[in-house]
Amino acid sequence: MKRYIIQVGTVTYAIKARDILRRKGFKVKIERKTSENSRGCGYVIVLQGNAAAALEILRENGVKTLGLTEEN
């Protein structure tokens, strides 16, 4: 199953996003991703499932996201 990485601006947004998506039935976790070209705080949400639906849920709940990448 594909994994999606959602970049957020702060660790607070990462925690909020994780909690919201878990309540909606998504399998998510927070990971620390550091690289020279990363944006935001370095914490990301790792998601398995429908990324488009997850992003919409986060937007509706006021969680600002900085980007989405896909991993195999």
mmCIF file of the N, C-alpha and C atoms, coordinates in Angstrom:
data_MODEL
# 
_entry.id   MODEL 
# 
loop_
_atom_site.group_PDB 
_atom_site.id 
_atom_site.type_symbol 
_atom_site.label_atom_id 
_atom_site.label_alt_id 
_atom_site.label_comp_id 
_atom_site.label_asym_id 
_atom_site.label_entity_id 
_atom_site.label_seq_id 
_atom_site.pdbx_PDB_ins_code 
_atom_site.Cartn_x 
_atom_site.Cartn_y 
_atom_site.Cartn_z 
_atom_site.occupancy 
_atom_site.B_iso_or_equiv 
_atom_site.pdbx_formal_charge 
_atom_site.auth_seq_id 
_atom_site.auth_comp_id 
_atom_site.auth_asym_id 
_atom_site.auth_atom_id 
_atom_site.pdbx_PDB_model_num 
ATOM 1   N N  . MET A 1 1  ? 0.837   -1.177 0.000  1.00 0.00 ? 1  MET A N  1 
ATOM 2   C CA . MET A 1 1  ? 0.000   0.000  0.000  1.00 0.00 ? 1  MET A CA 1 
ATOM 3   C C  . MET A 1 1  ? 0.884   1.243  0.000  1.00 0.00 ? 1  MET A C  1 
ATOM 4   N N  . LYS A 1 2  ? 0.477   2.245  -0.728 1.00 0.00 ? 2  LYS A N  1 
ATOM 5   C CA . LYS A 1 2  ? 1.252   3.474  -0.811 1.00 0.00 ? 2  LYS A CA 1 
ATOM 6   C C  . LYS A 1 2  ? 1.161   4.257  0.489  1.00 0.00 ? 2  LYS A C  1 
ATOM 7   N N  . ARG A 1 3  ? 2.263   4.927  0.771  1.00 0.00 ? 3  ARG A N  1 
ATOM 8   C CA . ARG A 1 3  ? 2.314   5.827  1.927  1.00 0.00 ? 3  ARG A CA 1 
ATOM 9   C C  . ARG A 1 3  ? 2.372   7.251  1.401  1.00 0.00 ? 3  ARG A C  1 
ATOM 10  N N  . TYR A 1 4  ? 1.681   8.127  2.065  1.00 0.00 ? 4  TYR A N  1 
ATOM 11  C CA . TYR A 1 4  ? 1.693   9.535  1.702  1.00 0.00 ? 4  TYR A CA 1 
ATOM 12  C C  . TYR A 1 4  ? 2.292   10.323 2.856  1.00 0.00 ? 4  TYR A C  1 
ATOM 13  N N  . ILE A 1 5  ? 3.115   11.298 2.516  1.00 0.00 ? 5  ILE A N  1 
ATOM 14  C CA . ILE A 1 5  ? 3.764   12.153 3.493  1.00 0.00 ? 5  ILE A CA 1 
ATOM 15  C C  . ILE A 1 5  ? 3.150   13.540 3.369  1.00 0.00 ? 5  ILE A C  1 
ATOM 16  N N  . ILE A 1 6  ? 2.530   14.005 4.448  1.00 0.00 ? 6  ILE A N  1 
ATOM 17  C CA . ILE A 1 6  ? 1.938   15.336 4.474  1.00 0.00 ? 6  ILE A CA 1 
ATOM 18  C C  . ILE A 1 6  ? 2.834   16.221 5.323  1.00 0.00 ? 6  ILE A C  1 
ATOM 19  N N  . GLN A 1 7  ? 3.362   17.275 4.715  1.00 0.00 ? 7  GLN A N  1 
ATOM 20  C CA . GLN A 1 7  ? 4.227   18.206 5.432  1.00 0.00 ? 7  GLN A CA 1 
ATOM 21  C C  . GLN A 1 7  ? 3.377   19.271 6.099  1.00 0.00 ? 7  GLN A C  1 
ATOM 22  N N  . VAL A 1 8  ? 3.723   19.581 7.343  1.00 0.00 ? 8  VAL A N  1 
ATOM 23  C CA . VAL A 1 8  ? 3.021   20.615 8.101  1.00 0.00 ? 8  VAL A CA 1 
ATOM 24  C C  . VAL A 1 8  ? 4.037   21.618 8.638  1.00 0.00 ? 8  VAL A C  1 
ATOM 25  N N  . GLY A 1 9  ? 3.549   22.760 9.078  1.00 0.00 ? 9  GLY A N  1 
ATOM 26  C CA . GLY A 1 9  ? 4.428   23.837 9.489  1.00 0.00 ? 9  GLY A CA 1 
ATOM 27  C C  . GLY A 1 9  ? 4.952   23.743 10.906 1.00 0.00 ? 9  GLY A C  1 
ATOM 28  N N  . THR A 1 10 ? 4.204   23.093 11.786 1.00 0.00 ? 10 THR A N  1 
ATOM 29  C CA . THR A 1 10 ? 4.619   23.009 13.183 1.00 0.00 ? 10 THR A CA 1 
ATOM 30  C C  . THR A 1 10 ? 4.299   21.630 13.735 1.00 0.00 ? 10 THR A C  1 
ATOM 31  N N  . VAL A 1 11 ? 4.969   21.273 14.815 1.00 0.00 ? 11 VAL A N  1 
ATOM 32  C CA . VAL A 1 11 ? 4.678   19.996 15.459 1.00 0.00 ? 11 VAL A CA 1 
ATOM 33  C C  . VAL A 1 11 ? 3.253   20.003 16.028 1.00 0.00 ? 11 VAL A C  1 
ATOM 34  N N  . THR A 1 12 ? 2.764   21.172 16.398 1.00 0.00 ? 12 THR A N  1 
ATOM 35  C CA . THR A 1 12 ? 1.387   21.277 16.891 1.00 0.00 ? 12 THR A CA 1 
ATOM 36  C C  . THR A 1 12 ? 0.399   20.889 15.806 1.00 0.00 ? 12 THR A C  1 
ATOM 37  N N  . TYR A 1 13 ? 0.621   21.356 14.569 1.00 0.00 ? 13 TYR A N  1 
ATOM 38  C CA . TYR A 1 13 ? -0.235  20.951 13.457 1.00 0.00 ? 13 TYR A CA 1 
ATOM 39  C C  . TYR A 1 13 ? -0.110  19.455 13.184 1.00 0.00 ? 13 TYR A C  1 
ATOM 40  N N  . ALA A 1 14 ? 1.070   18.903 13.340 1.00 0.00 ? 14 ALA A N  1 
ATOM 41  C CA . ALA A 1 14 ? 1.268   17.472 13.124 1.00 0.00 ? 14 ALA A CA 1 
ATOM 42  C C  . ALA A 1 14 ? 0.433   16.661 14.119 1.00 0.00 ? 14 ALA A C  1 
ATOM 43  N N  . ILE A 1 15 ? 0.466   17.052 15.372 1.00 0.00 ? 15 ILE A N  1 
ATOM 44  C CA . ILE A 1 15 ? -0.305  16.344 16.398 1.00 0.00 ? 15 ILE A CA 1 
ATOM 45  C C  . ILE A 1 15 ? -1.804  16.502 16.146 1.00 0.00 ? 15 ILE A C  1 
ATOM 46  N N  . LYS A 1 16 ? -2.222  17.722 15.841 1.00 0.00 ? 16 LYS A N  1 
ATOM 47  C CA . LYS A 1 16 ? -3.633  17.976 15.564 1.00 0.00 ? 16 LYS A CA 1 
ATOM 48  C C  . LYS A 1 16 ? -4.107  17.162 14.360 1.00 0.00 ? 16 LYS A C  1 
ATOM 49  N N  . ALA A 1 17 ? -3.306  17.149 13.297 1.00 0.00 ? 17 ALA A N  1 
ATOM 50  C CA . ALA A 1 17 ? -3.665  16.397 12.090 1.00 0.00 ? 17 ALA A CA 1 
ATOM 51  C C  . ALA A 1 17 ? -3.771  14.910 12.382 1.00 0.00 ? 17 ALA A C  1 
ATOM 52  N N  . ARG A 1 18 ? -2.794  14.373 13.118 1.00 0.00 ? 18 ARG A N  1 
ATOM 53  C CA . ARG A 1 18 ? -2.829  12.949 13.475 1.00 0.00 ? 18 ARG A CA 1 
ATOM 54  C C  . ARG A 1 18 ? -4.106  12.609 14.218 1.00 0.00 ? 18 ARG A C  1 
ATOM 55  N N  . ASP A 1 19 ? -4.444  13.415 15.204 1.00 0.00 ? 19 ASP A N  1 
ATOM 56  C CA . ASP A 1 19 ? -5.624  13.132 16.024 1.00 0.00 ? 19 ASP A CA 1 
ATOM 57  C C  . ASP A 1 19 ? -6.913  13.216 15.218 1.00 0.00 ? 19 ASP A C  1 
ATOM 58  N N  . ILE A 1 20 ? -7.034  14.231 14.376 1.00 0.00 ? 20 ILE A N  1 
ATOM 59  C CA . ILE A 1 20 ? -8.231  14.391 13.542 1.00 0.00 ? 20 ILE A CA 1 
ATOM 60  C C  . ILE A 1 20 ? -8.384  13.211 12.590 1.00 0.00 ? 20 ILE A C  1 
ATOM 61  N N  . LEU A 1 21 ? -7.291  12.851 11.907 1.00 0.00 ? 21 LEU A N  1 
ATOM 62  C CA . LEU A 1 21 ? -7.370  11.770 10.920 1.00 0.00 ? 21 LEU A CA 1 
ATOM 63  C C  . LEU A 1 21 ? -7.619  10.421 11.579 1.00 0.00 ? 21 LEU A C  1 
ATOM 64  N N  . ARG A 1 22 ? -7.062  10.185 12.748 1.00 0.00 ? 22 ARG A N  1 
ATOM 65  C CA . ARG A 1 22 ? -7.340  8.931  13.458 1.00 0.00 ? 22 ARG A CA 1 
ATOM 66  C C  . ARG A 1 22 ? -8.816  8.828  13.823 1.00 0.00 ? 22 ARG A C  1 
ATOM 67  N N  . ARG A 1 23 ? -9.404  9.933  14.259 1.00 0.00 ? 23 ARG A N  1 
ATOM 68  C CA . ARG A 1 23 ? -10.835 9.927  14.595 1.00 0.00 ? 23 ARG A CA 1 
ATOM 69  C C  . ARG A 1 23 ? -11.693 9.630  13.374 1.00 0.00 ? 23 ARG A C  1 
ATOM 70  N N  . LYS A 1 24 ? -11.180 9.960  12.182 1.00 0.00 ? 24 LYS A N  1 
ATOM 71  C CA . LYS A 1 24 ? -11.907 9.700  10.937 1.00 0.00 ? 24 LYS A CA 1 
ATOM 72  C C  . LYS A 1 24 ? -11.590 8.329  10.352 1.00 0.00 ? 24 LYS A C  1 
ATOM 73  N N  . GLY A 1 25 ? -10.759 7.539  11.049 1.00 0.00 ? 25 GLY A N  1 
ATOM 74  C CA . GLY A 1 25 ? -10.499 6.174  10.614 1.00 0.00 ? 25 GLY A CA 1 
ATOM 75  C C  . GLY A 1 25 ? -9.251  5.965  9.780  1.00 0.00 ? 25 GLY A C  1 
ATOM 76  N N  . PHE A 1 26 ? -8.426  6.981  9.624  1.00 0.00 ? 26 PHE A N  1 
ATOM 77  C CA . PHE A 1 26 ? -7.196  6.840  8.855  1.00 0.00 ? 26 PHE A CA 1 
ATOM 78  C C  . PHE A 1 26 ? -6.100  6.236  9.725  1.00 0.00 ? 26 PHE A C  1 
ATOM 79  N N  . LYS A 1 27 ? -5.215  5.499  9.099  1.00 0.00 ? 27 LYS A N  1 
ATOM 80  C CA . LYS A 1 27 ? -4.027  4.981  9.771  1.00 0.00 ? 27 LYS A CA 1 
ATOM 81  C C  . LYS A 1 27 ? -2.911  5.995  9.537  1.00 0.00 ? 27 LYS A C  1 
ATOM 82  N N  . VAL A 1 28 ? -2.535  6.719  10.596 1.00 0.00 ? 28 VAL A N  1 
ATOM 83  C CA . VAL A 1 28 ? -1.547  7.787  10.479 1.00 0.00 ? 28 VAL A CA 1 
ATOM 84  C C  . VAL A 1 28 ? -0.565  7.746  11.637 1.00 0.00 ? 28 VAL A C  1 
ATOM 85  N N  . LYS A 1 29 ? 0.603   8.320  11.402 1.00 0.00 ? 29 LYS A N  1 
ATOM 86  C CA . LYS A 1 29 ? 1.583   8.499  12.470 1.00 0.00 ? 29 LYS A CA 1 
ATOM 87  C C  . LYS A 1 29 ? 2.417   9.720  12.157 1.00 0.00 ? 29 LYS A C  1 
ATOM 88  N N  . ILE A 1 30 ? 3.103   10.208 13.173 1.00 0.00 ? 30 ILE A N  1 
ATOM 89  C CA . ILE A 1 30 ? 3.994   11.353 13.022 1.00 0.00 ? 30 ILE A CA 1 
ATOM 90  C C  . ILE A 1 30 ? 5.417   10.837 12.937 1.00 0.00 ? 30 ILE A C  1 
ATOM 91  N N  . GLU A 1 31 ? 6.187   11.394 12.011 1.00 0.00 ? 31 GLU A N  1 
ATOM 92  C CA . GLU A 1 31 ? 7.601   11.063 11.889 1.00 0.00 ? 31 GLU A CA 1 
ATOM 93  C C  . GLU A 1 31 ? 8.414   12.340 11.785 1.00 0.00 ? 31 GLU A C  1 
ATOM 94  N N  . ARG A 1 32 ? 9.657   12.242 12.174 1.00 0.00 ? 32 ARG A N  1 
ATOM 95  C CA . ARG A 1 32 ? 10.597  13.362 12.049 1.00 0.00 ? 32 ARG A CA 1 
ATOM 96  C C  . ARG A 1 32 ? 11.351  13.172 10.740 1.00 0.00 ? 32 ARG A C  1 
ATOM 97  N N  . LYS A 1 33 ? 11.232  14.118 9.840  1.00 0.00 ? 33 LYS A N  1 
ATOM 98  C CA . LYS A 1 33 ? 11.930  14.074 8.553  1.00 0.00 ? 33 LYS A CA 1 
ATOM 99  C C  . LYS A 1 33 ? 12.796  15.320 8.466  1.00 0.00 ? 33 LYS A C  1 
ATOM 100 N N  . THR A 1 34 ? 14.072  15.120 8.450  1.00 0.00 ? 34 THR A N  1 
ATOM 101 C CA . THR A 1 34 ? 14.970  16.269 8.314  1.00 0.00 ? 34 THR A CA 1 
ATOM 102 C C  . THR A 1 34 ? 15.781  16.127 7.042  1.00 0.00 ? 34 THR A C  1 
ATOM 103 N N  . SER A 1 35 ? 15.799  17.175 6.282  1.00 0.00 ? 35 SER A N  1 
ATOM 104 C CA . SER A 1 35 ? 16.639  17.256 5.098  1.00 0.00 ? 35 SER A CA 1 
ATOM 105 C C  . SER A 1 35 ? 16.811  18.731 4.766  1.00 0.00 ? 35 SER A C  1 
ATOM 106 N N  . GLU A 1 36 ? 17.795  19.018 3.980  1.00 0.00 ? 36 GLU A N  1 
ATOM 107 C CA . GLU A 1 36 ? 18.080  20.414 3.662  1.00 0.00 ? 36 GLU A CA 1 
ATOM 108 C C  . GLU A 1 36 ? 16.973  21.071 2.850  1.00 0.00 ? 36 GLU A C  1 
ATOM 109 N N  . ASN A 1 37 ? 16.239  20.291 2.086  1.00 0.00 ? 37 ASN A N  1 
ATOM 110 C CA . ASN A 1 37 ? 15.192  20.883 1.258  1.00 0.00 ? 37 ASN A CA 1 
ATOM 111 C C  . ASN A 1 37 ? 13.788  20.672 1.839  1.00 0.00 ? 37 ASN A C  1 
ATOM 112 N N  . SER A 1 38 ? 13.697  20.293 3.120  1.00 0.00 ? 38 SER A N  1 
ATOM 113 C CA . SER A 1 38 ? 12.386  20.116 3.719  1.00 0.00 ? 38 SER A CA 1 
ATOM 114 C C  . SER A 1 38 ? 11.795  21.464 4.096  1.00 0.00 ? 38 SER A C  1 
ATOM 115 N N  . ARG A 1 39 ? 10.485  21.508 4.106  1.00 0.00 ? 39 ARG A N  1 
ATOM 116 C CA . ARG A 1 39 ? 9.773   22.718 4.478  1.00 0.00 ? 39 ARG A CA 1 
ATOM 117 C C  . ARG A 1 39 ? 9.119   22.479 5.829  1.00 0.00 ? 39 ARG A C  1 
ATOM 118 N N  . GLY A 1 40 ? 8.893   23.531 6.563  1.00 0.00 ? 40 GLY A N  1 
ATOM 119 C CA . GLY A 1 40 ? 8.193   23.407 7.825  1.00 0.00 ? 40 GLY A CA 1 
ATOM 120 C C  . GLY A 1 40 ? 9.110   23.011 8.962  1.00 0.00 ? 40 GLY A C  1 
ATOM 121 N N  . CYS A 1 41 ? 8.525   22.390 9.961  1.00 0.00 ? 41 CYS A N  1 
ATOM 122 C CA . CYS A 1 41 ? 9.227   22.105 11.212 1.00 0.00 ? 41 CYS A CA 1 
ATOM 123 C C  . CYS A 1 41 ? 10.056  20.832 11.155 1.00 0.00 ? 41 CYS A C  1 
ATOM 124 N N  . GLY A 1 42 ? 9.853   19.994 10.147 1.00 0.00 ? 42 GLY A N  1 
ATOM 125 C CA . GLY A 1 42 ? 10.563  18.732 10.069 1.00 0.00 ? 42 GLY A CA 1 
ATOM 126 C C  . GLY A 1 42 ? 9.720   17.550 10.488 1.00 0.00 ? 42 GLY A C  1 
ATOM 127 N N  . TYR A 1 43 ? 8.564   17.805 11.094 1.00 0.00 ? 43 TYR A N  1 
ATOM 128 C CA . TYR A 1 43 ? 7.651   16.719 11.433 1.00 0.00 ? 43 TYR A CA 1 
ATOM 129 C C  . TYR A 1 43 ? 6.632   16.585 10.320 1.00 0.00 ? 43 TYR A C  1 
ATOM 130 N N  . VAL A 1 44 ? 6.312   15.341 9.983  1.00 0.00 ? 44 VAL A N  1 
ATOM 131 C CA . VAL A 1 44 ? 5.351   15.064 8.918  1.00 0.00 ? 44 VAL A CA 1 
ATOM 132 C C  . VAL A 1 44 ? 4.336   14.050 9.402  1.00 0.00 ? 44 VAL A C  1 
ATOM 133 N N  . ILE A 1 45 ? 3.242   14.001 8.697  1.00 0.00 ? 45 ILE A N  1 
ATOM 134 C CA . ILE A 1 45 ? 2.209   12.997 8.926  1.00 0.00 ? 45 ILE A CA 1 
ATOM 135 C C  . ILE A 1 45 ? 2.398   11.922 7.859  1.00 0.00 ? 45 ILE A C  1 
ATOM 136 N N  . VAL A 1 46 ? 2.497   10.682 8.283  1.00 0.00 ? 46 VAL A N  1 
ATOM 137 C CA . VAL A 1 46 ? 2.601   9.558  7.363  1.00 0.00 ? 46 VAL A CA 1 
ATOM 138 C C  . VAL A 1 46 ? 1.229   8.887  7.332  1.00 0.00 ? 46 VAL A C  1 
ATOM 139 N N  . LEU A 1 47 ? 0.663   8.774  6.145  1.00 0.00 ? 47 LEU A N  1 
ATOM 140 C CA . LEU A 1 47 ? -0.717  8.356  5.968  1.00 0.00 ? 47 LEU A CA 1 
ATOM 141 C C  . LEU A 1 47 ? -0.804  7.170  5.021  1.00 0.00 ? 47 LEU A C  1 
ATOM 142 N N  . GLN A 1 48 ? -1.651  6.224  5.359  1.00 0.00 ? 48 GLN A N  1 
ATOM 143 C CA . GLN A 1 48 ? -2.027  5.164  4.428  1.00 0.00 ? 48 GLN A CA 1 
ATOM 144 C C  . GLN A 1 48 ? -3.519  5.320  4.188  1.00 0.00 ? 48 GLN A C  1 
ATOM 145 N N  . GLY A 1 49 ? -3.887  5.428  2.934  1.00 0.00 ? 49 GLY A N  1 
ATOM 146 C CA . GLY A 1 49 ? -5.295  5.613  2.615  1.00 0.00 ? 49 GLY A CA 1 
ATOM 147 C C  . GLY A 1 49 ? -5.477  6.686  1.564  1.00 0.00 ? 49 GLY A C  1 
ATOM 148 N N  . ASN A 1 50 ? -6.650  7.266  1.526  1.00 0.00 ? 50 ASN A N  1 
ATOM 149 C CA . ASN A 1 50 ? -7.024  8.261  0.527  1.00 0.00 ? 50 ASN A CA 1 
ATOM 150 C C  . ASN A 1 50 ? -6.454  9.619  0.917  1.00 0.00 ? 50 ASN A C  1 
ATOM 151 N N  . ALA A 1 51 ? -5.387  10.019 0.258  1.00 0.00 ? 51 ALA A N  1 
ATOM 152 C CA . ALA A 1 51 ? -4.703  11.271 0.588  1.00 0.00 ? 51 ALA A CA 1 
ATOM 153 C C  . ALA A 1 51 ? -5.571  12.484 0.283  1.00 0.00 ? 51 ALA A C  1 
ATOM 154 N N  . ALA A 1 52 ? -6.310  12.459 -0.813 1.00 0.00 ? 52 ALA A N  1 
ATOM 155 C CA . ALA A 1 52 ? -7.152  13.602 -1.176 1.00 0.00 ? 52 ALA A CA 1 
ATOM 156 C C  . ALA A 1 52 ? -8.222  13.841 -0.112 1.00 0.00 ? 52 ALA A C  1 
ATOM 157 N N  . ALA A 1 53 ? -8.843  12.772 0.355  1.00 0.00 ? 53 ALA A N  1 
ATOM 158 C CA . ALA A 1 53 ? -9.862  12.904 1.404  1.00 0.00 ? 53 ALA A CA 1 
ATOM 159 C C  . ALA A 1 53 ? -9.247  13.408 2.696  1.00 0.00 ? 53 ALA A C  1 
ATOM 160 N N  . ALA A 1 54 ? -8.061  12.919 3.034  1.00 0.00 ? 54 ALA A N  1 
ATOM 161 C CA . ALA A 1 54 ? -7.380  13.346 4.259  1.00 0.00 ? 54 ALA A CA 1 
ATOM 162 C C  . ALA A 1 54 ? -7.043  14.836 4.191  1.00 0.00 ? 54 ALA A C  1 
ATOM 163 N N  . LEU A 1 55 ? -6.534  15.292 3.061  1.00 0.00 ? 55 LEU A N  1 
ATOM 164 C CA . LEU A 1 55 ? -6.215  16.710 2.914  1.00 0.00 ? 55 LEU A CA 1 
ATOM 165 C C  . LEU A 1 55 ? -7.461  17.585 3.033  1.00 0.00 ? 55 LEU A C  1 
ATOM 166 N N  . GLU A 1 56 ? -8.556  17.133 2.493  1.00 0.00 ? 56 GLU A N  1 
ATOM 167 C CA . GLU A 1 56 ? -9.812  17.884 2.588  1.00 0.00 ? 56 GLU A CA 1 
ATOM 168 C C  . GLU A 1 56 ? -10.281 17.964 4.049  1.00 0.00 ? 56 GLU A C  1 
ATOM 169 N N  . ILE A 1 57 ? -10.188 16.855 4.768  1.00 0.00 ? 57 ILE A N  1 
ATOM 170 C CA . ILE A 1 57 ? -10.561 16.838 6.193  1.00 0.00 ? 57 ILE A CA 1 
ATOM 171 C C  . ILE A 1 57 ? -9.687  17.813 6.982  1.00 0.00 ? 57 ILE A C  1 
ATOM 172 N N  . LEU A 1 58 ? -8.400  17.800 6.712  1.00 0.00 ? 58 LEU A N  1 
ATOM 173 C CA . LEU A 1 58 ? -7.493  18.706 7.414  1.00 0.00 ? 58 LEU A CA 1 
ATOM 174 C C  . LEU A 1 58 ? -7.821  20.162 7.093  1.00 0.00 ? 58 LEU A C  1 
ATOM 175 N N  . ARG A 1 59 ? -8.095  20.454 5.841  1.00 0.00 ? 59 ARG A N  1 
ATOM 176 C CA . ARG A 1 59 ? -8.440  21.822 5.440  1.00 0.00 ? 59 ARG A CA 1 
ATOM 177 C C  . ARG A 1 59 ? -9.709  22.280 6.156  1.00 0.00 ? 59 ARG A C  1 
ATOM 178 N N  . GLU A 1 60 ? -10.707 21.408 6.209  1.00 0.00 ? 60 GLU A N  1 
ATOM 179 C CA . GLU A 1 60 ? -11.969 21.735 6.873  1.00 0.00 ? 60 GLU A CA 1 
ATOM 180 C C  . GLU A 1 60 ? -11.781 21.993 8.367  1.00 0.00 ? 60 GLU A C  1 
ATOM 181 N N  . ASN A 1 61 ? -10.746 21.396 8.954  1.00 0.00 ? 61 ASN A N  1 
ATOM 182 C CA . ASN A 1 61 ? -10.492 21.543 10.380 1.00 0.00 ? 61 ASN A CA 1 
ATOM 183 C C  . ASN A 1 61 ? -9.401  22.562 10.694 1.00 0.00 ? 61 ASN A C  1 
ATOM 184 N N  . GLY A 1 62 ? -9.004  23.345 9.709  1.00 0.00 ? 62 GLY A N  1 
ATOM 185 C CA . GLY A 1 62 ? -8.073  24.433 9.924  1.00 0.00 ? 62 GLY A CA 1 
ATOM 186 C C  . GLY A 1 62 ? -6.616  24.042 10.074 1.00 0.00 ? 62 GLY A C  1 
ATOM 187 N N  . VAL A 1 63 ? -6.258  22.852 9.602  1.00 0.00 ? 63 VAL A N  1 
ATOM 188 C CA . VAL A 1 63 ? -4.857  22.419 9.666  1.00 0.00 ? 63 VAL A CA 1 
ATOM 189 C C  . VAL A 1 63 ? -4.180  22.806 8.358  1.00 0.00 ? 63 VAL A C  1 
ATOM 190 N N  . LYS A 1 64 ? -3.172  23.657 8.454  1.00 0.00 ? 64 LYS A N  1 
ATOM 191 C CA . LYS A 1 64 ? -2.452  24.108 7.263  1.00 0.00 ? 64 LYS A CA 1 
ATOM 192 C C  . LYS A 1 64 ? -1.400  23.073 6.887  1.00 0.00 ? 64 LYS A C  1 
ATOM 193 N N  . THR A 1 65 ? -1.404  22.682 5.621  1.00 0.00 ? 65 THR A N  1 
ATOM 194 C CA . THR A 1 65 ? -0.416  21.732 5.120  1.00 0.00 ? 65 THR A CA 1 
ATOM 195 C C  . THR A 1 65 ? 0.496   22.433 4.130  1.00 0.00 ? 65 THR A C  1 
ATOM 196 N N  . LEU A 1 66 ? 1.725   21.935 4.024  1.00 0.00 ? 66 LEU A N  1 
ATOM 197 C CA . LEU A 1 66 ? 2.725   22.556 3.159  1.00 0.00 ? 66 LEU A CA 1 
ATOM 198 C C  . LEU A 1 66 ? 3.026   21.733 1.912  1.00 0.00 ? 66 LEU A C  1 
ATOM 199 N N  . GLY A 1 67 ? 2.615   20.483 1.904  1.00 0.00 ? 67 GLY A N  1 
ATOM 200 C CA . GLY A 1 67 ? 2.910   19.662 0.742  1.00 0.00 ? 67 GLY A CA 1 
ATOM 201 C C  . GLY A 1 67 ? 2.534   18.217 0.968  1.00 0.00 ? 67 GLY A C  1 
ATOM 202 N N  . LEU A 1 68 ? 2.504   17.475 -0.119 1.00 0.00 ? 68 LEU A N  1 
ATOM 203 C CA . LEU A 1 68 ? 2.172   16.054 -0.096 1.00 0.00 ? 68 LEU A CA 1 
ATOM 204 C C  . LEU A 1 68 ? 3.109   15.330 -1.035 1.00 0.00 ? 68 LEU A C  1 
ATOM 205 N N  . THR A 1 69 ? 3.723   14.261 -0.544 1.00 0.00 ? 69 THR A N  1 
ATOM 206 C CA . THR A 1 69 ? 4.543   13.406 -1.404 1.00 0.00 ? 69 THR A CA 1 
ATOM 207 C C  . THR A 1 69 ? 4.087   11.973 -1.225 1.00 0.00 ? 69 THR A C  1 
ATOM 208 N N  . GLU A 1 70 ? 4.401   11.152 -2.210 1.00 0.00 ? 70 GLU A N  1 
ATOM 209 C CA . GLU A 1 70 ? 3.989   9.756  -2.228 1.00 0.00 ? 70 GLU A CA 1 
ATOM 210 C C  . GLU A 1 70 ? 5.214   8.858  -2.159 1.00 0.00 ? 70 GLU A C  1 
ATOM 211 N N  . GLU A 1 71 ? 5.136   7.814  -1.324 1.00 0.00 ? 71 GLU A N  1 
ATOM 212 C CA . GLU A 1 71 ? 6.188   6.809  -1.248 1.00 0.00 ? 71 GLU A CA 1 
ATOM 213 C C  . GLU A 1 71 ? 5.578   5.460  -1.579 1.00 0.00 ? 71 GLU A C  1 
ATOM 214 N N  . ASN A 1 72 ? 6.360   4.614  -2.219 1.00 0.00 ? 72 ASN A N  1 
ATOM 215 C CA . ASN A 1 72 ? 5.890   3.258  -2.522 1.00 0.00 ? 72 ASN A CA 1 
ATOM 216 C C  . ASN A 1 72 ? 6.222   2.298  -1.420 1.00 0.00 ? 72 ASN A C  1 
# 
